């Protein structure tokens, strides 16, 4: 899993945002116990930027629990790869996609909704 830590949000964003390219930007907040079910984006790469909270993230068959304490972290999910989250403490995070794309629920193919969020 491609996970990188940065000193601040500016440095984190500079690590993947290219000049003169459009991105889809979304902010999400989730509470302890919520889950983002396994899903993938067939045509869009996705970056999650977060700086606090405890959660378990799974990318394909690799699972890791992260407990961030004010460390700005970027998680990268390549297009077509299944990923999911289990939230252990309240979190807010930013999602960047490099193009508009549908979200496919891995368990039930078709457009997905997770916790009321279309992605």
Buried (B, 14 or more C-beta within 10 A) or exposed (E): BEEBEBEEEEEBBEBBEEEEEEBBEEEBEBEEEBBBBBBBBEEBBBBBBBBBBBBBBBBEEEEEEBEBEEEBBBBBBBBEBBBBBBBBBBBEBBBBBBEEBBBBBEEEEEEBEBEEBEB
